[in-house]
Amino acid sequence: MIIRILAMLFVISIFIPVEFHYLLGTLRIEAYRVVLGLVLIYAFLNIKNVLEKADIIDVLLFFFTLLASASLIYNHGLQKGIESSGILIIEILGAFYLARLFIVTPKEYYQINMWFATILALLVFFSIYEAFAKHRILHEWAKNITGHDSLDYRLYTHYYIRMGIMRTTNLFAHPILYGTIGAIFFPFIILLTIYKFKISNLLRSIAILIGMISTLSSAPLLSVAFQGMTAVLTRFWSGGKRFWFGFAFLALSGMILINAISNRGFFAILISYLTFNPVTGYYRMLQWQYSMDDIIDHPLFGIGLHDWTRPQWMNSSIDSFWLLMTLQHGIIASLLLLFVCLYAVFHVLNRLHKHHPATRWMVQSWILAFMSLILIGFTVDYFGKIQPLFFFVLGSIGWARDYPRLNQVLTRMSHIAKLRQLRKEGKI
């Protein structure tokens, strides 16, 4: 009961605007951090249950958290390092174990995804208004209530107006945050609509898609493209692996060909064209180039939260989750986290075909969502509420490990339902 309440509070807290915060020294306390802090206390009090459910993902994620915390203490000293690592631990382990402890059956996975999808769908009306009226009305209301002006001032300038409409933020601190959160839950609602068609589910799908489009951000739209590619991967993975070897060969050949005929190289072209604004794409490419010196000079513990080396005209932001992890916490920590994420995806993918159809579509929706998060992380930083959501999604598929028992239960339920239907029809 307690973990269910914490899960509901977490969902609500994700949609609380950034204006609702309290500054404790240099730390910004927001509702979602308070909830995740309570989750950690709950997990500690139920440590036996946590350890019984633990697998290699839990172990490796714990070591990543240790490395990241060590890098912050090494780079900033004991006091500031502990403060920063405390927030990091709350956002990583708090979110991960909230999912692990609450989502233990397909029922909870379905419920929490529906909570998110329904709220996102209802918010689309504010997105449409914000886009065409060029008025960030939800943040204005939040500012009037709290007195905090928390949005970046540039979000109100012409830089965030494209094709005559304003890039929407809705309840979030940036269009990328809003679009990426929509992209996380889009595969679930789309596959639910396909698996069990209802007008209400179709409307949710359309509303979430409109919300993502209204951000005019490449990240959510690129996520949908990656999700489509991953859907093909999940369809052919169990029986058509030779197809994917051929596909990988053709893709690699294409990269080499593009690299040969272009003086910019494949990844320069990729980054510059996978954005609405080519300048933004070029800027992201420069971030990779200039940050490499710091990474090479600090390979083990990174530079922590210190400023990175760059020309004076560049600002301090890093628009890549994986690049920032490497820069802040070192190469080993970044590679460890990437391995954990890829292992989680392919561990589930290899067993997808063994699931009962009633749960297979849910497992597939998780693969689509999390694989796109991994890939989009190379061009977008998961700042703010996206970082805990990233680790929440990572932990939300633990229930799928118990597929043999689930299949038995679902098969038995299916047989009972068929018998009841035959009795109702008078055939037995």
N, C-alpha and C positions, 0 to 999 in steps of 0.2 A: 504493500500500500504506500509506504513512504517513497520508494523509488519511483512509483508511478506518479506521485505528486511532483517529485523533483523533475521527472521527464516533462510533465505538462508545464511546469514553471520555466524549464529551459526553452521550450518552444515559444512560450510567450515572451521570454526575455530577448530572444533573437529579434523580435519585431518591436522592441522598445527603442526609440530613437536615441542617438548618441548624446543628445542634449541632456538626457536624464542620467547624470553621473555625479560622483562625489570625488573630489580630489583629496587624497590622503598623502600629503607630502607631494612627491612626484608621481605617485601611483594614481591612475584613474580607475575608480571602482565603478563598474557597471553591473547591472542586474545579472547578466549571464555569468559574470565572474563569481558573484556571490553564490549563485546556484551551483556552479561547478565546484566551488570550495566546499559547500555542504555535501556534494556527492563524494568528494574525497574522504570526508569524515565518515560518511556512511560506508564507503568501501573499506576503510580501515577497521570499522567496527564489525564488518562482515568479511574479514580477511580470509577466513577459512573457505567461504564460498568463492571468493576471487581466485584463490590458489587452485581450487578444484577445477575451475573453468579455464585456467591458464594454459596457453600453448606457446609455440615458438614465437608467435607474433607478440604476445605479452612480454616475453623475455627480451626480445630484441628492441622493442619500443622502450622498455625500461632502461636498457643500456644507452639508447639514443638520448633519452632524457637526462641520464647521468652525464654523458659527454657534453650535451648542450649546457647543462648547469655548470659543469667544470669550466667550460670556455668562458662563461659570464663571470664566474668568480676569479678565474685567471686574469681576465682582461680588465676587470673593474674593482677588484678587491673584495674582501669578505662581505662588507655591509651592503654595498650596492649590488654586488653579484648575487647575494642571497635574495634581495628584494626582487630583482629581475627574474631570477630562476624560479622564485616562488610563483610568480604570475605565469611563467612558462609551464611549470608543472601542473598548475590548476587548469590551464587551457588544453594541455595535451592529455594528461592522465585523467583529469576530471571528466572531460568530454568522452574519452575512450571508454572509461569504466561506467559512465552513465549508460552508454549503449550496451556494453557487455552485460550489465546487471539488469537492465530493464527489458531489452529485446532478446528474450530467450526462446520465443516461438514465432512462427510466421504471423500470428495474430498481432503481437506488439509491433512487429516490423510494418505490417499493413497500417495499423492505427497511427503510428507516429508520422509515417509518410503522408497519410491522408490529412493529418492535422496541418502539416506544413503546406501541402498542395492546396488545401481549401483556403487557408489564409492568404496565400500568394494569389490565388484566383480572385478572391474578393477585393484585393488591393489594386487590381488592374484599373478600376474606375478612377482612382487617384492618379495613376500613372498616365492615363489618357489626358486627364485635365492638366497635369503638370507639364506634359510634353507640348501641348498646343497653346496653353495659356502662359507658358513660360513662368510659372509661379510655383515655387517649392512650398506648397501650402502646409504639408504635414510638418515640415521643419519650422515653418513660421509659427504654427500652433505650439510646437514643443518649446521653441524659444520664448514665446510669451508666457508659458507656464513656469519654466525653469529659470529664465534669465540668462541661460547659457547660449552663446553664439558659437556652436561647435563645428560647423561646416567650414571647409576651406573656402576662402573668399572667391577663389577662381571659379567655383561652381556656379556663381551668379553672373559670370562674365560671358562674353561672346565665344570664348574658347570651348564652352560646353553647349553651344548651339550648332547643330549640324542639319543641313537640308531644311532649314527653316523651323525646326522644332528643338526643344530643349532636351538634352539627355537626362532621363529621369533617374532620380535617386530613391523615390518613394520614401520609406521609413529608414533608409540606410544612409551611411556616410558618404557613399560614392556610387556612381552608376555601375562600376565593375562589381561591387559587392552585391547589389540588387540583382544584376544579370546572372552572376555566378550562382547565387542561391537558387534562383529560378531553374538554372540548368541542372543543378543537383537533383531536383525532384521531378524534372520533366520526364525522364525515362520511365519512372514509376507510373505516372498518371497516363502516359501514352500506352504503355504495355497493359495497364489495367483496362483501358478503353478497348484495346484489341481483344484481351482475354475475356472480358465480361462487359459487353457494350451497354452503356447507359448514356442517355443524353447529358446527364449531369457530369459524368466523367469527361465526355467530349468537350463540354463547355469549360471545364477546368483546364483541359489541355490547351484549348485555344486561348484562354485568358492568360495562362502562364507564358505561352509563346509570345503573345502581344506584349506582355510586360518585359520580356527579354529583348524584344525588338526595340521597344521604346527607349532602352538604355543607349542604343546606337553604339554599342561596344562590341568589339570583335570577339572578346572572350566567350560570352554565352553562345554566340552564333557559331563560333568555331567548336565549342563544346558539343553542340548539336551535330555538327559534321563528324566529329570524332565518335560520337555515340552511334551514328549511322554506320560508320566503318566497323566499330566494335560489335554492332549487332550482326553484321555479316560474319565477323570472326566467331562469335558464339554459335552461329547457325552451322558453320562448317567445321568447328574445332575437333569434334569427336571423331568424325569420319572422313574429313577431307584435308588432312594435314599436308599432303603433297601439294595441294592447291596453294597453300600458304607459303611453302618453300618456293614455288614458282613465282608467287606474287612478290615475296621478299627479294628474289633475284631481279625481277623487273624493276621494282622500286629502287633498289641499289644502283642498277644500271642507269635508271633515269637521273638519279642524283649525280652520278659521275658525268653523264652527258651534259647536264645543266652546268655543272661546275667547269667542264671543259670549254663550253662555248660562252661562258660569262666571266667577266673579270671581277665580279663581286662574290662569286661562290654560292653554293646552294643555300646555306643557312642565312646568308645575308638577304637573298631573294625571299626566302620563306618568311623571315621576320618582317620584312618591309611590306610584303603584300598581304599578310594575314592580319591586317589592321585597317580600320576605316581611314585612318590618317597615315599616309606614308612617312611623314615626319616622325610620328610616334614610333613607327616600326624602326626607322633608322636610329632613333634615340635609344631604343631598347638594345639594338645591336652594339651601339657604342658602350652601353653599360657593361655588356659582357667583355668587351675589349679592354676597357680601362680597369675593371675590377680584378683582372687576372693577375696583375702585379701583387696586389694585396693577398690574393689566395696563394700564390706561389711563395710569398714571404712568410705567410702564417698558415701552413698547411694543416697543423695538428689541432689548434684551438681557435683558428680564425681571428677576427679582429673584434669580436663581441659587438657591442653597440657603438663602437667608435666610428668616426667618419672615415669613408673610404677615399682612396686617391683618385682624383679626376680633375679635368680642367675647371677653372673657376666659374665658367658660364653654365656648367651642369649642376642641377640640384641634387640633393642627397638621396632621392628615392631610387629604389631598385625594383624594376617591374618584372621580377621573376622569383617565384617562391624557392625554386631549387638553387638558383644563383645566390639568393640571400642566405639560405641555410648554409651553403658552402662558405660564403664570405664571413658570416657571423660565427659559425660553430666549427668550421674546419671540414676538410675533405672526407675524413673517415665518418664523421657524424652524418654528413649529407648522403654519402653512399649507403650508409647503414639504413637510413630512413627510406631511401629510394628502393633498396632491396626489400625491406619490410612490406612496402606498398605493392611492389610487383609480385612478391611471393603471395601476398594475400589474394590478389586478383587471379593469378594462374592456379593457385591451390583450389579456389572455388570453381574456376573455369574448367579444370580437368574433371570435375565431378558434376558439372551442370547437367549432363545428359542422364545422370542417375536419379535426378529428382523427379518426384511426382509432378505431373502437369499443373496441379493446383498451387505448387510452390515454385516451379521452375521459372515462371515469368517474373516472380519477385527477385529470385536470385539473379536472373538476367538483368533486371533493372538496376540492381546494385553494381554489377560488373560494368554496365554502361556508364553509370554515374561516376564511379570511382576511377575507372580508367581515364575518363575525360578529365577528371580533376588532376590526375598525375600528369597528363600530357599538357593541359592548359597551364599547369604550374611553371612551365618553361618560359611562358610569355606574360604571366600575371603573378603578382605577389598576393598571397592570401593573408592580407592584413585584417585587423579588426575582427569581426565575428566569423569571418571565413575560416580562420585558423582553427578555432575549436570545432567548427562544423566539419572540417577536413578529418580530424581525428575521431569525431563522433561517427562519421560515415565509415571510417576504417573499422571501428568496433561494432558496427551495427549488423554485421553478417555472421557473427559467431554462431548463431542458432543453426545455420546451414550445415554445420559439421555433423549434426545428428540426423542426417538425411535417411539412414536405414530405418530408424524408429519412426520418423515422420512419414515415410512412405507406407509403412505397415498400418499406421493409424489412419492415414488418408485413404488407403485402399479399402480398409475395413469400413470406413464411413461411406465410401462410394458404394460398396456392396449393399450396405444397410439401406441407403437412399434408393437404390434400384429395387430392392425387395419391397420397400414401402410403396413405391410407384406401381409395381406390378400388382400388389394387393389392392391398391386404390382402383386400378383398372380392372380388377376381378380376374386376372390371369393366373393367380395362384391362390 
